[in-house]
Amino acid sequence: MDPSVESRYPAATPVGFGAGRRLRSQAKVLPEHARSHNRALVLQTLYHRGAMSRADLARETGLTRVTISDLVAESIMDGIVHEIGVREAAGPGKPPIVIEFDRTGHQLIGIDLSGTTSFEGAVLDLGGRILERRSRPLPQEHDAEHAYAVARDLVRELVEVATRPVLGVGVGTPGVVRPDGTVVSAPNLTWTEMPLGARLNADLDLPVIVRNDANAAVLAEYTFADAPSDVMLIRIGRGVGAGVIAGAQSLVGARFSAGEIGHVVVGTDEGPLCVCGRRGCLEAWVNVPRLSAAITAEPAHSASLLADAGARLGIAIAPIVAALDLSEIVLAGPRDLLAGTFADAATRALHERTLDGVFADIHVRLSEQEGIVMRGAAVMVLSAQLGVS
Ligand SMILES: [Zn+2]
């Protein structure tokens, strides 16, 4: 069968596993894209389902044996898939060769520019395992070019320590980021209209993908921690930002600002003064320095302080949960502050403020991942280069 025809009638894929979990792209599959679409389907299936024979793969993907054989041969040539042996034959005939996604044949560079004291970076294998870590102190002088040079040198150092061919560089940065990798605005780094992706690509001669740090982090939770297809991840640190996956699609937004919930005012009772000048922004209620300072000042009241802050978070996100019908809210931030009382209060507020029964199973939990932005940045590369997520 002509592969372009085949691709227009994609096999039904089970929800929640394998190919069904792939992040959806908004683009329609045109005949000229069929080959890369099918290749992504094959790689995605191998990535999540593990080792199998070519015949198994044909069954799983709904593609023909001929197409599978061709795409697997190409992927073996590229060093993305390898043959790992033969399976014990159950019946007559030649025992089938088992193939597997090769997680160690290439490496990824993941960069996190959102830290308050340093830029962090890692070399990862294609399974998201961190192999090497490096960091650079955050430049103190407010100079856009200097901040760029520090980030570029960090990537360079990581490329040098990589022990396999590097598939690409993913960067999670604070601020608003256009899909072309331009940082529209990141005040902490004094970047305005900084063409970060294009410049790194030119300086390093590697594919570079740049996204907002929270948008990167949610991908790590989706790919490596089995988060559902409708999930919001909220990073809580000096500020508050979120990344949203809805219907297995990463939300970007009309202004590339989807997930910018930090300066939504929570309630009508004013509240603490925010860095933006308003009172009662979500970020003003729940930022880490404020919570830590309040608990240090009144240790006896720490439970009520955390419960109050958690409730504010729940109030702020209840309409988002309802509008997008999210399955799960994941927090990323300091465990000592956010686990337990804070997360439980947020969950309770969500239950109290959404339609009874419908959202009864929603809960707020803490991510278990170390280096979540770097790992999410690695997923950006996996997704862009191989269609795997
Ligand atoms: Zn604000």
Residues whose N, C-alpha, C, O or C-beta is under 5 A from the ligand:
A	BS01	ZN	G262 H263 C274 V275 C276 R278 C281
